[in-house]
Amino acid sequence: MDHRFSQEKIEGVYQAIYERRDIREFTQEKLPEGLMDRLFHAAHFAPSVGYMQPWRMIHIKSPEIRQQVADLVEAERQSTASQLPSRQQEFLKLKIEGLASCQEVVVIALMQGREAHIFGRRTMPEMDLASAACAIQNMWLAARAEGAGLGWVSFFEPEKLAKLLKMPEGATPIAILCIGSVAQFPEKPLLDILGWGKRLPMEQVVFTDLWPEDAPSTPPAY
């Protein structure tokens, strides 16, 4: 184990993993100088299948574009609520995005022309999405280690957001990231605290050798 980190560094890695939260509320405290550059570098060093690096990151700085992005998110929030008749009011009370209060907004997209990358994708083309998710997770953990909050917003119509941001044909947005300072990090994920869902027991997600015949499926949260 010659390549092992020091115990303090190991504990820091696990602390970032266990204390990472999907943040929806932000304070107006300024972010540390250079933080966004560090987060972009963390994402840039994510693993990717076939070394394709399919992620593209658009840092939204225009207040007008930011408001248009927020409008798309609100439209989808209402559409989602309409599909949740049994929990509609409960859903609408949730604060599902922090676009109104976060300091920075970043849109993550999959690049155009991904089909040309065969290495690692011939039978599983969705590995481009998996690779981009790794880049987002790198940003998330780095933000937590720096004491900054990050929230992943997925309430939008991809085609409309792509058109708004003038993405080339074939490029697909997969996430709107809200980044900012926070008053505190919740002890548990927000949806767990609010009773929307619970983290599954380990034995329901980790199997040995074969998929158990009696393994329960994940119940829907809606």
Secondary structure, 3 states (H helix, E strand, C coil): CCCCCCHHHHHHHHHHHHHCCECCCCCCCCCCCCHHHHHHHHHHCCCCHHHCCCEEEEEECCHHHHHHHHHHHHHHHHHHHHCCCCCHHHHHCCCCCCCCCCCEEEEEEECCCHHHCCCCCCCCCCHHHHHHHHHHHHHHHHHHHHCCEEEEECCCCHHHHHHHCCCCCCCEEEEEEEEECCCCCCCCCHHHHCCCCCCCCHHHCCCCCCCCCCCCCCCCCC
